[in-house]
Every structure is written in structure tokens, then in C-alpha cells.
Amino acid sequence: MLNKLKPKNEEEFLTDSLWNNGNIKIGSRSVFYKDWADNGILLINDLVDNEGKLMSFEQCKNIYEIKSNFLVYNGVISAIKSYQNSLKHNISIENLNKVHGPILPNNIRTFFLSNKGSKDMYNVFLEKSSTRPSCEDKWSLRLNKNFDWKKVHNMSFYTTKSSKLHWFQYRIVHRIIGTNEFLFKIKIKQSDKCTFCNEAIEDIEHIFWTCHKISDLWIELGDWIYNQTQILIPFNIDIILFGNLGNNGNNMIKKLNNTPDKILYLQNKTM
């Protein structure tokens, strides 16, 4: 949640939590130093001296009596500076106005914005994250193509009400299907070969598209859809994995509305 609460001014920045904060990372991970927290270092403000500058290691050690070393401390200071640089607001790290008196941490302040504190916090969770899922770049690289990812992520919700199928499609898009390739890597399976053809490595693309035994399934499905609706769908890996029907997709979805679960059901059947 903390990584969604971007400070809007200097005071909110200073009263942001140091610990388990996705905005303050060392080695790509948020941190928590219990010894520091036990000695009163909880917020960015706690590391600012009365002159408005981030404390030196010696200053911090003398004030808080923490058991640490210069490298660890410098890592925290560097993470704070990187966080400050990522903000759009003009907050000078060299001339901060240290907050005195009773302090309400930035993440707690959201509860007191109105009488409906829970609603305000809920709205924070609903805010869109600026970070793209890594699966999008991986798929674009693997298939050498760009996709309308908003449409891809929402496609299963357009075609079925089944939560099981939503979850199944989510695992495909986010590349977390338990194929033999993955199960072999984590030593659950003794082979990474395809369950159906036992010839090629079973990754997501193979098990849903390139396996010659799976291709019969798509021929059968294409024939069934055509017989039921007179719609000829040119099956390819985009359609099979993401339901990407191109510019005519919306019209096809409307015509297929009476049998929306068939494609995802047959996908699920292969697993």
C-alpha cells in the first residue's frame, strides 16, 4: 500500500515510513531494521537534523545509539534520495523543514481525511499502479509483437462470469502456468518434455499452440464454432493465448455471446 501513497508535499515526504516501504528500496527490496525501529527511527523525518539535512552516520549513531555500520546507513540514505528523485514534486533533499511536535505518519493520515476513513483507504488500493507487469514485456519479446494489454487483461471478463476461468486466463497472461518446463526446473517433474507429444519442451506456447497433437483441438473447435455461428475464426497464438481477435473482435464476441465459455473451457481441458 505504501508504494501507492506518493507524497504530495514535503511534510508528507518526511512523515513517510522508512520500513517495509516499496518506495524505499535497497537492492530492489524494501527493508526493516528492528534495532533502528526499537530506537525510534521510524520515519524519514527521524533521520533529518535540525538544520534540515539528512544526518551523517556519526550524528545518527550518537543520537539513536544504533548498532550499525556506515555502509548500511549509507544504503538507507541513498534509498531515501532515490525516492526523493522519483517524486514529481520539488522537494529539496538539502533543505528540508524537519517536522516537530506530534507527527501523524503519511500512511495513517489517509484514515483521517474524512469521516469515512475506510473508503479513502479503499480508494488508495484502487489507484492504478504505474508499474507494468513484467509478463507484458516477456510476451512482447517472445512473440515479437505489441499487444493492447488493457484489452488482454480484461478479455476473460468480457466472455465469461466463471471465476475459475478468470484465474486460469490470468495464469496464462502472467506466465505462471505450471508447465513441465517450470516443474522440471523446480525438480517436481523428471522431464521437461510435453505431456502430449513427449518431443519438445513443454512451455506455454508449445502446450497451447505449437504441439502437433494440440493443433487438432483447435481445428475441432474452429469447426464447432463455424457450425454453430457461421463465424470462421482464424486461430493463431494471439487468439488462443489472449483472445486477441483484432479489429473485428468486439463483433465476434457479441456473436459468440451465447457460448462464451467454450474457448476457455477447451483451453483448460488441455491442462
Secondary structure, DSSP 8 states (H G I E B T S, - for coil): -GGG---SSHHHHHTSBSTT-TTSEETTEE---HHHHHTT--BGGGGB-TTSSB--HHHHHHHH-----HHHHHHHHHHHHHHHHH-SS---TTS-----SS---HHHHGGGSSS-HHHHHHHHHHS--SS--HHHHHHHHHHT----HHHHHHHHHHH---HHHHHHHHHHHTT----HHHHHHTTSSS--B-TTTSSSB--HHIIIII-HHHHHHHHHHHHHHHHHHS------HHHHHH---GGGHHHHHHHTTTSTTHHHHHHHHT-
